[in-house]
Amino acid sequence: MSLKEYFNTTKGVGVLSTADGDGQVDAAIYARPHFMEDGTMAFVMRDRLSHHNLKSNPHATYLFKEEGSGYRGKRLFMSKLREEQNTELLESLRRKKDVYGNGADRFLVFFKLDKQLPLVGDGK
């Protein structure tokens, strides 16, 4: 099963972890990634700490725990490629258009997948 299929069919909770250029770490609850036709993944972000950290350190990890599964899920290690701000593509991808903060700047941040591991263990 591809990652796109996995995230389209699996419910759970995701956490995006980033660190700034000095190594100060942040973790935040994030929705499932969007998978683009060119093979990249993208997250919609507000201009908050996770987005700020990616300006000085392009590496991030997304941890996803499957709903009701004990310890099943995925860890995705990623590198930022690019971003776009307040675009039509971003608006078309938003899953919850009625959520607070409408009108605030949003960023569609694109990543390449560097490594994938299960939630627990090293994948061997």
Secondary structure as UniProt FT lines:
FT   HELIX           3..9
FT   STRAND          12..19
FT   TURN            21..22
FT   STRAND          25..30
FT   STRAND          34..35
FT   TURN            37..38
FT   STRAND          41..46
FT   HELIX           49..56
FT   STRAND          59..66
FT   TURN            67..68
FT   STRAND          73..85
FT   HELIX           88..93
FT   TURN            97..98
FT   TURN            102..103
FT   STRAND          106..118
//
